[in-house]
Amino acid sequence: MSSIKDVSKHAGVSVATVSRVLNNKGYVSVETRKKVEQAIKTLDYKPNEVARSLFKKQSKAIGLMVPTIMNPFFPELARAVEDVASTLGYNIILCNTDDNQVKEQHYLDVLLQKYVDGIIVSSNNLKAEQIEKLSIPVVCVDREISKEIPTVIVDNSKGAQIATQFLLDQSRKRIGHIKGPSHILNATERYKGYLNVVGAVDWFESSYVVEGHYNMESAIEGTKKLLHFHPEVDGIFAANDTMAIGAIKAINQLGYHTPRDIAVIGFDGISLGKATIPELTTIAQPIYQLGERAATMLVELIEGQSAIDRVYHVLGVQLVERQST
């Protein structure tokens, strides 16, 4: 592999001159520039990006921190971020934090050491003070940390209200809810949206709500518990699609049928929902748009474009009716 010294020797110029050409800084005559560029082409020289980032304190790289890649929502989100970043000339470093506070801080430290130009973060643990101490732009996506930090989310409460009301409009008489983790703000907002609809009905009681952990296993267990104590339940709103799929699995294991006996609706709009049997009715987030908006906003902040009208974006959701209802 050729080095910058090989290029300088081949072109008959100093290493400093080659560096000025590579970084497009300082004066270099047209003739000298052509000789250096030809030497780079002939030797197939590739600049050491790590060294350049250390020198320039800029890497053209963006960190993306997500709580879990096991939830299909986040790989779909990451795809959108990568598409936009690549188009704008940036690379992505993906960090799977396992929703662990220690890992999140570790990844923040690593990303700063690598001189990333900015970070997109979906976190349940980071505090506004931690973000504010960073020397680079940060954009939050899917999870709000502070309204003072650039953020892209959806209207979770409204989406939950739409889901719950839809089940009632389908003549379902008893609607249960598989709740997401209490420490996650969007799960709490979806729970509140559910309560806003069922809170006034005479049949509602707190045991119609079971805890889930945004994964399939907890939803299977929670659904079985719900139906054990409340066999009259004929509709379930799960706080995300992964748990809704778990609910359908549990319903089938108990000998019931979806949707004849129990209708199920989820929240997210992941692609996997179209592959289930029955296909999943869901409140679809604009997942690609979330990632696209977050990546675009971050690059605008990195590059000092001050034409951002707002830094706090709340996107709409859409009911997608399929076979599970």
Buried (B, 14 or more C-beta within 10 A) or exposed (E): EBEBEBBBBBBEBEEEBBBBBBEEEEEBEEEBBEBBBEBBEEBEBEBEEEEBBEEEEBBBBBBBBBBBBEBBBBBBBBEBBBBBBEEBEBBBBBBBBEBBEEBBBEBBEEBBEBBBBBBBBBBBBBEEEBBEEEEBBBBBBBBBBBEEBBBBBBBBBBBBBBBBBBBBEBEBEBBBBBBBBEEBBBBBBBBBBBBBBBEEEEEBEEEBBBBBBBBBEBBBBBBBBBBEEBEEBBBBBBBBBBBBBBBBBBBEEBEBEBBEBBBBBBBBBBEBBEEBEBBBBBBBBBBBBBBBBBBBBBBBBBEEEEEEEEBBBEEEBEBBEBEBB
